[in-house]
């Protein structure tokens, strides 16, 4: 019995360990993006909008097909009516039942149907490109939140290093005070510095936790799920010495970015909508045909025997073909109003496209300018960090030898902390700006995230 109990306990421990290991899984950037793209509600809603545009396009194409309708009615007549057999007026109670099958097809309507099909086709393409824009916007937000976590984690690590240095020196001075080699006031000063560093580390850690929480909320991960990032090796990340020209990047971006493609398709659709609205001014021509038959029976007493149901349907069968011409003369200005609204929408889309091009050029110009400036800032920040590391090592040795006081040591430590965080900031900014410019040249992030 004891053996069974111990086996159960052992299995439970293994299960708990498995759950903990699963919850402790660290996410990479690509995993974050894949998870969000698959489950994001905003992206799913945009997919539904695109599907709606696809349905509209299909409906517009099906309007070219002939219509086919079947009609039937049954009625009981009382009082005055017309006998369809003799065409005489009768007052006898009767039962009538009719059937008809009709079909018609539009031959010409000013090409309104064809232009509507074309407009819906372009709107479908615009919806697909808008879906890509929504997807890229989501990825941009994730990248921003991801790099916020990296920066916050970097600040946390730098603050922890500062705290470790303070605690190391405090431990050393405390031992020296106990042996009488240092004054108690020096211990108090270091305790004060260590307390400040502990506060800074606590704030940095809280900021880091908040950054991870913000990323988790952006990914829409279920509440209660443990979440943490697998930190990349930023020290070994290659910073290429690229130079980007604004006009060159813009020429590529204007042909590849889905945000411009979507508006271009909207503009094409609006032009077709204007043509479709104008087509309503032209005469429309339709051709069709119909088949009719029916059944009639007098249900009063004393009526002679009548033909059977099937015989009457055969005898009463009739066919017809027709050609319909509809010439619009006046329709309360509905057609003119629709044409004017279509033109307004077309003009607005043209302005929207021009505005988006100007906005894109400004964004690319700033991105290239910031990247080219950022390279110099990163180079200077890296050189400054290396200098401050050497300077701090020298000050630390002097402090341990008693050649400098606590104030000079703390100042050197603070300067090193600032240099470390500034090098991290410039490096992350340079990576983001380079990624942004590469995106302008490709239109999608998938091909550049792994580079």
Steps between C-alpha positions, in 0.01 A plus 500: 500500500782738591665428169183596311470824700862591427449428128198731493693775679792456260269532198339813644843652550590421140172655379561816703853518364369465145245775553761727652737432212223581255409822678867599519537483121662814362364650182707616204402801290386276213281296735340817632421618148366161386276476807358850453442463125309178556280621786471879481134607497559815295673298230218246501244776456694642205497152345120501526488840326707355215269198478205739478669676205550160338128428533416838341731422208339160446152653516596761239621229260186291553290799390606417142311171514134476391235507768269201536179514705217258564162628620185324608177606665171342602176682574137431574260741332165618641249721330575668168798357308602407145498143387837453323353215289206696349619855584148565629405666825396249762375518857575140587754403761822390328856383561791622286867406505769653274868433432763706321869471426679814382857597414668821388852626433638850475648567156618857554481754783774748419768255616390570858516132594848450352633811671346390829676164466829677437446733796428210735806317370723794591329535839580134568864563415496807722359288783779247460763775514325660798523164675876510443511854640312389812736205537809717459365754748453221752858380441630857536325533836644166612849604391467826691383321814771234454779755483349683796542176694860466379578855610327456836683171554827672411433774754415236757826315435701823518327598825570152640865535410513833682335346805743207496796738488362703790433189710846368419669818619266526799596147607868585465473825695290336771773243560761776510292698748474193720881471501544872558657574161222732385278756664136418574390809304631344180283195562199724548572675168521170317183377667327812372634443148400133509151598616464741207621233258252252645219748444616559142515126440149452644362773273680353198366152578145631537535684169624181338206302639259765372658486154455121489139539619432753223639260239294216646185713478580595142533132409163436673641209697252342738495627856705291741744374237862541603685706238860603453733575209805314381751783497715524183876551510512870424874519548558276197233660284662624181458871435557550128641822366221565252414830338142562388387763251152640552399518133627150422315347795183695418501388134506138615251553784245672275486185287509237776322629810146364544382831651547672162377201301177494700423866426597455134248217470239716676567775246457256208177376655366854545567578132305191397220604734478835321475318166235267641295794627521671161386177334165539674430795264505272194199296383491142623399204288387161629364185339299226663242230472225337704281188511151511648239237582212458742208303637138614551208319660147607590420349839125578511235229480346401167808581292586264214816296517818698423844403362748344742779695665774361274291547187429864584869568569577362156217681324559837672872510427624822338840653426631849445825678423560867553749776433506781755641848440527743790593863420561715809346846464451628853552318829498779760873570439597165656742412220656847498537487876672160482739626231590804708559294814717257304711789368538643850618164629746470210642848567528425871686176428742688274573745780531213747761333279696824460488562874620145571790542256607822670472335841701199381775718356525692827519177698773359274694826506494507880586129522805541274606815683461338843685187388794692354520714815445196719812330362715788622321505836547126543869518409554783747296326772694174455833680517380692806397176672840342443671811634280510808560131571875560506453818702279328755742209539773752581280690746389176665860394558581842642193483724603162633846641560351796688618759245150632414195550719147361473373803307751457217437126488121550483540764231710263289248221553209726400687613189561138402130423550398786273752399234376141512133595463580754227688236299203266537252771396694602187552136400130411529395817319740426217366145466139622491573775247689261273212252520252778417693608191530140383124466541444803277698317231313169525146576617494209748694410812524124447805519275704727725427385857754221475771723352 
